[in-house]
Amino acid sequence: MTFLNEGPRVDRRLLFKSFISPSKLLSTLLKQNITVLFCNCRSRSIIDFEDVETFIRDIGIKDVISHDSLCSLEGIEFYKNVLNNFPKKLIVLACSKRNFKDIADEMNYPTENLYVLEIQELCGFVHSDLFKATEKAKRMIASFIAQNFSQTQKEVGGTVLARSKGLEAKDIRTLYGRPELCLSFKGACSSCMSYCPRDAISSHISLLVDRRLCNVCGVCENVCLQDVFYIFPLNPDFRLGLDYLLKESWKTSGAKKGKNFLEHNILVFACGEEVKNTFIRAGISGQKYKEEILPTFLPSPSAITVNLILQAFNKGAQKVILLGDNSCPPKIKAYVENAIIACKMISSKLNDRIRFFWIKENDVTTLINILEGETEDVEPEVLRKQEVSVDYDDRREELVDLIISLSDKEVIPSSKLTPFGFIEINKSDCSLCGKCANICPTNALTFHEGHIYFDHSKCVGCNICESVCEKRLLKCYQEIRTAFLDKSIKVV
């Protein structure tokens, strides 16, 4: 085999980011007139809020307000006065004793402009070390800001495939699709159909979604590496949130040097409101666990992706724990478990570093036991071989770069969630008819100037090329060969 392109691909977005200090990068997200209101909880919290306030100002937010007890009657009046000034965007960092969104609704403040992080139950009430807890709080705040304020709205287009139900327009989610990009009707892919928990997706002449069954859960969007689906309004950018949750706060604030107070980065994907409520209940009851536990909250287990798990390790997590509600539909459970299996196939070093548990809502005892058990014997090694950007529009391109960065294997079995194939052709008998290249649905095989070239990163292992070769000279292997992922190969 000869190589059309010997060198690895350069991620120009990453190259550009290398010239931007972290503080400036985050500051670009904050040109939205954001106000931060935080509660000191009358010193009951372990967090050093003077340090936190300095950090918030350093990352670019100048309108920072504090109160000793927002949950008191005096604090509620103070909060209402803040709402009366109608801040364009308001972040509340407090405990969960008051429903700040209900109060905002009563005050006719648009709740879509209000963002609440229960920083006390998730950090201030559950830790004992001042410096570690404050470091964790700063990371969580930066992550919360990044994932909620970084999204640029896509131009709404494509075909409306389904809409969720909602009492108000802001509660409705719309599933858009570009069926012309879908490979299913060519027999090349069926991942969305396999994992849809309501069996709402089918494919005959083209992609079909049954609107009566679809509740816009998002699994189809997350399993599709061809970017056929997208949901509007957009979810928070959890990938960018990971970047700031796993990064030392002094780097985020733009300081030239600083200290990392956390010994490890143990990332927890807490999936669904039920799991978040369990974390909050643990905080209310004052249960303690190590500051190295860094939770990020996803709307449901269906928001988990292979890319997201791998990004966590690429950004510096030494262990990843996935927590989901035990009442989750069986197909969603199977999807999450298969995503974990797919990740472990990529690197043998991930076998003991990815853990998942299904727990019952408000089962604080089980939650604490899991967190305590998973903080023992954490491997300190960071696995990435190269830095990978979080700024991708193409999920498949991101997955390819993550595999290159994290894999310790030469050959990886493919799966429905990591669909790849590797093509070999018997060159001596090939007549260069070009049928394989002409029928390839992803342009993994191309015919150029009397030669056939193969781009491993594009091949989904559909076997269509193999089936049209009349001489049976072509073989498609259902596997990833990591040495060839970033090269275009001349096969004939």
C-alpha positions in Angstrom: 0.0 0.0 0.0 1.1 3.5 -0.7 0.0 6.7 1.0 -1.6 9.6 -0.7 -0.9 11.8 2.4 1.9 10.8 4.6 1.4 13.3 7.4 -1.4 13.3 10.0 -4.2 15.8 9.7 -3.8 19.1 11.5 -6.7 20.4 13.5 -6.6 24.0 12.6 -9.2 24.9 15.3 -6.8 23.5 17.9 -3.9 25.3 16.4 -5.9 28.6 16.6 -6.9 27.9 20.2 -3.3 27.4 21.2 -2.7 31.2 20.7 -5.7 32.1 23.0 -5.2 32.2 26.7 -7.9 30.2 28.6 -9.3 33.3 30.3 -9.8 35.0 26.9 -11.4 31.9 25.4 -14.0 31.8 28.2 -14.5 35.6 28.1 -15.7 35.3 24.5 -18.7 33.4 25.9 -19.5 36.1 28.3 -20.3 39.1 26.1 -24.0 38.6 27.0 -24.5 41.0 29.9 -24.4 38.2 32.5 -25.2 38.8 36.2 -24.1 36.4 38.8 -25.9 36.3 42.2 -24.4 34.0 44.8 -25.4 33.1 48.4 -22.8 32.7 51.2 -25.2 30.6 53.3 -24.1 32.6 56.3 -20.7 30.9 56.4 -22.3 27.4 56.7 -20.6 26.5 53.4 -17.0 25.3 53.2 -16.4 27.3 50.0 -14.4 30.5 50.1 -16.7 32.8 48.3 -14.4 35.8 48.3 -12.0 33.7 46.3 -14.8 32.5 44.0 -16.0 36.1 43.4 -12.5 37.1 42.4 -12.4 34.1 40.0 -15.7 35.0 38.4 -14.5 38.5 37.8 -11.2 37.2 36.4 -13.0 35.1 33.8 -14.9 38.1 32.5 -18.1 38.6 34.5 -18.1 42.0 36.2 -21.7 42.1 37.5 -21.3 39.9 40.6 -23.7 40.2 43.6 -23.7 38.4 46.9 -26.1 37.8 49.8 -25.7 36.1 53.1 -29.0 34.0 52.9 -31.0 34.0 49.7 -33.4 31.5 51.2 -34.5 33.8 54.0 -37.4 36.2 53.6 -35.0 39.1 53.4 -33.0 37.2 50.8 -36.1 36.5 48.7 -36.9 40.2 48.6 -33.3 40.9 47.6 -33.6 38.4 44.8 -36.8 40.0 43.6 -35.1 43.4 43.5 -32.4 41.8 41.3 -35.1 40.5 39.0 -36.8 43.9 38.9 -33.6 45.3 37.3 -34.2 42.7 34.5 -30.7 41.4 34.0 -30.2 40.1 30.5 -28.9 36.7 31.8 -28.9 35.7 35.5 -26.9 32.9 37.1 -27.9 32.0 40.7 -25.3 30.1 42.8 -27.1 29.0 45.9 -28.8 26.0 47.6 -32.0 24.3 46.6 -34.3 25.5 49.5 -36.0 28.0 47.2 -37.3 27.5 43.7 -35.7 30.5 42.1 -37.4 29.7 38.8 -40.9 29.8 40.3 -40.2 33.1 41.9 -38.8 34.5 38.6 -42.0 33.3 36.8 -44.1 35.1 39.4 -42.1 38.2 38.7 -42.6 37.9 34.9 -38.9 37.4 34.5 -38.2 35.1 31.5 -37.1 31.8 33.1 -35.2 30.8 29.9 -32.7 33.6 30.9 -32.3 32.2 34.4 -29.6 29.6 35.2 -29.5 28.0 38.7 -26.5 25.9 40.0 -27.1 24.3 43.4 -23.5 24.9 44.3 -24.0 24.4 48.1 -25.5 20.9 47.9 -23.1 19.9 45.1 -20.0 21.3 46.8 -20.3 23.6 49.8 -22.1 21.2 52.1 -20.5 17.9 51.1 -16.8 18.6 51.5 -14.4 19.3 54.4 -11.3 20.8 52.8 -11.6 24.5 52.2 -9.0 24.7 49.4 -10.2 21.6 47.6 -13.8 22.6 47.8 -13.2 26.1 46.6 -11.1 24.7 43.7 -14.0 22.4 42.8 -16.6 25.1 43.1 -14.6 27.4 40.7 -14.3 24.5 38.2 -18.0 23.7 38.4 -19.0 27.3 37.9 -16.7 27.7 34.9 -18.0 24.5 33.4 -21.6 25.6 34.0 -21.0 28.9 32.3 -19.2 27.4 29.4 -21.7 24.7 28.6 -24.7 27.0 28.9 -23.4 30.1 27.1 -21.2 28.8 24.4 -23.8 27.5 21.9 -24.3 29.5 18.8 -27.8 28.8 17.5 -27.8 26.7 14.3 -29.7 28.0 11.3 -32.9 26.0 11.6 -33.3 23.9 8.4 -33.9 20.4 7.1 -37.1 18.5 7.6 -39.1 18.6 10.8 -39.3 14.9 11.8 -41.0 15.2 15.2 -41.9 17.5 18.1 -42.2 16.8 21.8 -45.2 17.8 23.8 -45.1 20.9 26.0 -47.5 23.3 27.8 -45.6 26.3 26.5 -43.6 27.0 23.3 -40.3 27.1 25.3 -40.9 23.6 26.5 -41.2 22.1 23.0 -38.2 20.4 21.4 -38.1 19.8 17.7 -36.3 17.0 15.9 -34.9 18.1 12.5 -33.3 15.8 10.0 -31.6 15.7 6.7 -32.7 12.3 5.3 -30.6 12.8 2.2 -27.5 12.2 4.4 -28.9 9.0 5.9 -27.2 5.7 5.0 -30.0 3.5 6.3 -32.0 3.1 3.1 -28.8 2.0 1.3 -28.4 -0.7 3.9 -25.3 0.9 5.3 -26.5 1.8 8.8 -29.3 1.1 11.3 -28.0 2.5 14.6 -30.8 5.0 15.2 -33.4 2.3 14.6 -31.6 -0.2 16.9 -31.5 2.2 19.9 -34.7 4.2 19.5 -36.5 3.3 22.8 -39.9 3.8 21.2 -39.2 2.1 17.8 -40.3 5.3 16.1 -37.7 5.2 13.3 -37.9 3.1 10.2 -36.3 3.2 6.7 -37.7 2.0 3.4 -37.2 4.3 0.5 -36.0 7.0 2.9 -35.8 7.8 6.6 -39.1 7.9 8.5 -39.9 9.0 12.0 -43.3 8.2 13.5 -44.4 11.5 15.2 -47.0 9.6 17.3 -44.2 7.6 19.0 -41.2 9.9 19.0 -40.7 12.0 22.2 -37.5 13.7 21.0 -35.3 11.9 23.6 -32.2 12.5 21.4 -30.8 9.0 21.2 -31.0 9.2 17.4 -29.0 12.4 17.3 -26.3 11.0 19.6 -25.8 7.7 17.8 -25.7 9.1 14.3 -22.1 9.8 13.1 -23.4 11.2 9.8 -25.1 14.2 11.5 -28.5 13.4 10.0 -30.4 14.6 13.1 -30.3 17.6 15.4 -32.6 18.9 18.1 -33.7 22.4 18.6 -33.4 24.2 21.1 -29.8 22.9 21.5 -28.6 21.0 24.6 -25.8 22.7 26.6 -22.4 22.1 25.2 -21.3 19.3 27.6 -18.0 18.8 25.7 -16.9 22.3 26.4 -18.2 22.0 30.0 -15.9 19.0 30.5 -12.9 21.1 29.4 -13.4 23.5 32.2 -14.5 21.0 34.8 -11.2 19.0 34.4 -8.9 22.0 34.0 -7.2 23.7 37.0 -9.0 26.9 37.8 -5.9 29.0 37.6 -5.5 28.1 34.0 -9.1 29.2 33.3 -8.6 32.5 35.0 -5.5 33.2 32.9 -3.0 33.2 35.8 0.6 32.4 34.8 0.9 29.8 37.5 -1.0 28.2 40.3 -1.6 25.1 42.3 -3.8 22.1 41.6 -5.5 21.2 44.9 -7.2 18.0 43.6 -5.3 14.8 43.5 -7.4 13.2 40.8 -10.1 14.0 38.3 -13.0 11.5 38.8 -15.7 12.6 36.4 -19.3 11.6 37.1 -21.9 11.8 34.4 -25.1 12.1 36.4 -27.8 11.3 33.9 -31.4 12.6 34.5 -33.2 14.7 37.1 -33.6 11.7 39.3 -29.8 11.3 39.8 -29.3 15.0 40.2 -32.0 15.0 42.9 -30.1 12.3 44.7 -26.9 14.3 44.7 -28.8 17.3 46.1 -30.5 15.2 48.8 -27.0 14.0 49.8 -26.0 17.6 50.1 -29.0 18.5 52.1 -28.3 15.7 54.6 -24.6 16.7 54.8 -23.2 13.4 53.5 -19.5 13.8 52.8 -17.4 12.5 49.8 -14.1 13.4 48.3 -13.6 16.7 46.5 -12.1 14.8 43.5 -15.6 13.7 42.5 -16.5 16.1 39.7 -20.2 15.7 38.6 -21.6 17.0 35.4 -25.4 16.7 34.9 -26.9 15.5 31.7 -30.7 15.7 31.0 -30.9 11.9 30.6 -28.8 8.8 29.9 -29.6 9.2 26.2 -27.3 12.2 26.2 -24.3 9.9 26.8 -22.2 9.3 23.7 -19.0 7.4 23.0 -17.4 10.7 22.0 -18.4 12.4 25.3 -16.9 9.6 27.4 -13.7 9.6 25.3 -13.5 13.4 25.5 -13.5 13.1 29.3 -10.4 11.0 29.3 -8.8 13.2 26.6 -9.4 16.2 28.8 -7.7 14.7 31.8 -10.2 12.5 33.7 -8.5 9.5 35.3 -11.8 7.7 35.9 -15.4 8.1 34.6 -18.5 7.0 36.5 -21.9 6.9 34.8 -25.0 7.1 37.0 -28.5 6.6 35.6 -31.9 6.1 37.1 -32.9 2.5 37.6 -36.3 3.1 36.0 -34.7 4.0 32.6 -36.2 2.2 29.6 -34.4 -1.1 28.7 -33.3 0.2 25.3 -31.7 3.3 26.8 -29.9 1.1 29.3 -28.6 -1.1 26.5 -27.5 1.9 24.6 -25.4 3.2 27.5 -23.9 -0.2 28.3 -23.0 -0.6 24.6 -21.4 2.8 24.5 -19.2 1.8 27.5 -18.3 -1.5 25.8 -17.3 0.5 22.6 -15.1 2.8 24.6 -13.3 -0.1 26.4 -12.7 -1.7 23.0 -10.7 1.3 22.0 -8.2 1.1 24.8 -7.4 -1.7 27.3 -6.5 1.0 29.8 -10.2 2.0 30.0 -11.3 -1.4 31.3 -11.0 -0.4 34.9 -11.5 3.3 34.4 -15.1 3.4 33.3 -17.8 2.4 35.7 -21.6 2.6 35.5 -24.4 2.1 38.0 -28.2 2.3 37.9 -29.6 3.7 41.1 -33.0 4.6 42.5 -34.0 8.2 43.0 -33.2 9.6 46.5 -31.1 6.5 47.4 -28.4 8.5 49.0 -26.8 5.6 50.8 -26.1 3.7 47.5 -24.8 6.9 45.9 -22.4 7.6 48.7 -21.2 4.0 48.8 -20.5 4.2 45.1 -18.6 7.5 45.3 -16.5 6.3 48.3 -15.7 3.0 46.6 -14.7 4.5 43.3 -12.3 7.0 44.8 -9.9 4.2 45.9 -6.9 3.1 43.9 -7.3 5.7 41.1 -4.7 5.3 38.4 -2.9 8.7 38.1 -1.9 8.4 34.4 -3.5 10.7 31.9 -4.2 8.6 28.8 -4.2 11.1 25.9 -1.4 11.1 23.4 -2.4 14.3 21.8 -4.7 17.3 22.6 -8.1 17.0 20.8 -10.3 20.0 20.3 -13.9 20.2 21.6 -14.9 22.4 18.7 -16.2 19.9 16.1 -19.1 20.1 13.8 -18.5 16.6 12.5 -19.0 13.8 15.1 -17.2 11.2 13.1 -14.1 13.5 12.6 -14.1 14.0 16.4 -14.3 10.2 17.0 -11.4 9.5 14.7 -9.2 12.0 16.5 -10.2 10.7 19.9 -9.4 7.1 18.8 -6.0 8.2 17.6 -5.3 10.1 20.9 -6.5 7.3 23.3 -6.1 3.9 21.7 -3.4 1.5 22.6 -4.4 -1.1 20.0 -3.5 -1.6 16.4 -6.8 -3.3 15.6 -10.2 -2.5 17.2 -13.4 -4.3 16.6 -16.1 -2.0 15.2 -19.6 -1.7 16.6 -22.9 0.0 15.9 -21.7 3.0 17.9 -18.2 3.0 16.3 -19.0 1.9 12.7 -15.8 1.5 10.7 -14.6 -0.9 8.1 -11.2 -1.6 6.5 -11.0 -2.5 2.8 -8.5 -4.7 1.1 -8.5 -5.4 -2.7 -6.7 -8.1 -4.7 -4.7 -5.7 -6.9 -3.4 -8.3 -9.3 -6.8 -9.2 -10.8 -8.6 -5.9 -10.4 -9.8 -4.4 -13.7 -10.4 -0.9 -12.2 -14.0 -1.0 -13.3 -14.8 1.6 -10.5 -18.1 0.0 -9.4 -16.9 -0.2 -5.8 -16.0 3.5 -5.7 -19.1 4.6 -7.6 -21.5 2.9 -5.2 -19.7 3.7 -1.9 -22.2 5.8 0.1 -19.6 7.7 2.2 -16.9 8.3 -0.5 -14.5 6.1 1.5 -13.5 4.6 -1.8 -12.8 7.0 -4.6 -11.5 6.6 -8.2 -8.9 9.1 -9.3 -6.5 9.2 -12.3 -6.6 5.4 -12.8 -6.3 4.4 -9.1 -8.6 3.5 -6.3 -8.0 5.3 -3.0 -9.4 4.3 0.4 -10.1 6.7 3.3 -10.5 4.5 6.4 -11.9 7.3 8.5 -15.0 7.5 6.2 -15.7 3.8 5.9 -18.7 2.6 7.9 -18.2 -1.1 7.0 -21.4 -1.5 5.1 -20.1 -4.2 2.7 -21.9 -2.7 -0.2 -18.6 -2.4 -2.2 -17.8 -6.1 -1.5 -21.2 -7.2 -2.8 -20.9 -5.4 -6.2 -17.4 -6.7 -7.0 -18.2 -9.3 -9.6 -14.8 -10.9 -9.3 -15.0 -11.1 -5.5 -11.6 -9.3 -5.2 -12.7 -7.0 -2.4 -12.9 -7.8 1.3 -14.4 -5.5 4.0 -13.2 -6.1 7.6 -15.4 -4.9 10.4 -12.6 -3.3 12.3 -10.6 -0.1 13.0 -6.9 -0.2 12.1 -5.5 2.7 14.0 -2.4 3.2 11.9 -4.5 4.1 8.8 -7.1 6.3 10.4 -5.5 9.6 9.4 -4.2 8.6 5.9 -5.7 8.1 2.5 -4.4 4.8 1.0 -3.9 3.9 -2.6 -5.3 0.4 -2.7 -5.1 -0.2 -6.5 
